Amino acid sequence: MTEKELRRLKRAELLELLIAQTEETETLKAKLEQAEAKLASRELAVEEAGNLAEAALRLNGVFEAAQKTADQYLENIRRRAAEGE
């Protein structure tokens, strides 16, 4: 609507336009809040997935170190057994 058309409207018509705009604003605010909530939920899921992946990598490192230690222990036992024979 142009400025000229707005000036020709009666007060009641202007009030109706204002009410319609207010209702549309409220609807858009509600939609925005829903979209922001969905986004926050997705960001949290991505963050948790990243944390789980990091934890898995750290556990892999712990398991690798434990395996190396176990291998060394078994090698020492075999060597001592061979020396004892």
C-alpha contacts under 8 A as a table, 3 or more apart, distances in Angstrom:
res1	aa1	res2	aa2	distance
1	M	5	E	6.23
1	M	6	L	6.74
2	T	5	E	5.24
2	T	6	L	6.32
3	E	6	L	5.04
3	E	7	R	6.28
4	K	7	R	5.23
4	K	8	R	6.60
5	E	8	R	5.27
5	E	9	L	6.72
6	L	9	L	5.40
6	L	14	L	7.73
9	L	13	E	5.95
9	L	14	L	6.30
10	K	13	E	5.25
10	K	14	L	6.24
11	R	14	L	5.00
11	R	15	L	6.02
12	A	15	L	5.00
12	A	16	E	6.20
13	E	16	E	5.02
13	E	17	L	6.25
14	L	17	L	5.04
14	L	18	L	6.16
15	L	18	L	4.97
15	L	19	I	6.13
16	E	19	I	5.07
16	E	20	A	6.12
17	L	20	A	5.08
17	L	21	Q	6.12
18	L	21	Q	5.08
18	L	22	T	6.11
19	I	22	T	5.03
19	I	23	E	6.17
20	A	23	E	5.14
20	A	24	E	6.17
21	Q	24	E	5.06
21	Q	25	T	6.07
22	T	25	T	5.00
22	T	26	E	6.21
23	E	26	E	5.12
23	E	27	T	6.21
24	E	27	T	5.05
24	E	28	L	6.13
25	T	28	L	5.10
25	T	29	K	6.09
26	E	29	K	5.04
26	E	30	A	6.26
27	T	30	A	5.19
27	T	31	K	6.30
28	L	31	K	5.04
28	L	32	L	6.05
29	K	32	L	5.00
29	K	33	E	6.18
30	A	33	E	5.13
30	A	34	Q	6.31
31	K	34	Q	5.11
31	K	35	A	6.17
32	L	35	A	5.05
32	L	36	E	6.05
33	E	36	E	5.07
33	E	37	A	6.13
34	Q	37	A	5.09
34	Q	38	K	6.24
35	A	38	K	5.11
35	A	39	L	6.12
36	E	39	L	5.00
36	E	40	A	6.08
37	A	40	A	5.10
37	A	41	S	6.16
38	K	41	S	5.05
38	K	42	R	6.22
39	L	42	R	5.10
39	L	43	E	6.07
40	A	43	E	5.04
40	A	44	L	6.11
41	S	44	L	5.13
41	S	45	A	6.24
42	R	45	A	4.98
42	R	46	V	6.15
43	E	46	V	5.08
43	E	47	E	6.06
44	L	47	E	4.99
44	L	48	E	6.05
45	A	48	E	5.11
45	A	49	A	6.10
46	V	49	A	5.05
46	V	50	G	6.18
47	E	50	G	5.05
47	E	51	N	6.22
48	E	51	N	4.96
48	E	52	L	6.10
49	A	52	L	5.05
49	A	53	A	6.14
50	G	53	A	5.08
50	G	54	E	6.18
51	N	54	E	5.09
51	N	55	A	6.12
52	L	55	A	5.02
52	L	56	A	6.12
53	A	56	A	5.06
53	A	57	L	6.25
54	E	57	L	5.12
54	E	58	R	6.24
55	A	58	R	5.08
55	A	59	L	6.12
56	A	59	L	5.05
56	A	60	N	6.14
57	L	60	N	5.02
57	L	61	G	6.41
58	R	61	G	5.08
58	R	62	V	6.35
59	L	62	V	4.94
59	L	63	F	6.09
60	N	63	F	5.07
60	N	64	E	6.06
61	G	64	E	5.06
61	G	65	A	6.20
62	V	65	A	5.18
62	V	66	A	6.15
63	F	66	A	4.98
63	F	67	Q	6.05
64	E	67	Q	5.06
64	E	68	K	6.23
65	A	68	K	5.15
65	A	69	T	6.23
66	A	69	T	5.09
66	A	70	A	6.13
67	Q	70	A	5.03
67	Q	71	D	6.07
68	K	71	D	5.04
68	K	72	Q	6.18
69	T	72	Q	5.12
69	T	73	Y	6.16
70	A	73	Y	5.03
70	A	74	L	6.19
71	D	74	L	5.18
71	D	75	E	6.11
72	Q	75	E	5.01
72	Q	76	N	6.17
73	Y	76	N	5.15
73	Y	77	I	6.29
74	L	77	I	5.06
74	L	78	R	6.14
75	E	78	R	5.09
75	E	79	R	6.10
76	N	79	R	5.05
76	N	80	R	6.12
77	I	80	R	5.15
77	I	81	A	6.02
78	R	81	A	5.02
78	R	82	A	6.10
79	R	82	A	5.07
79	R	83	E	6.16
80	R	83	E	4.98
80	R	84	G	6.10
81	A	84	G	5.11
81	A	85	E	6.50
82	A	85	E	5.41
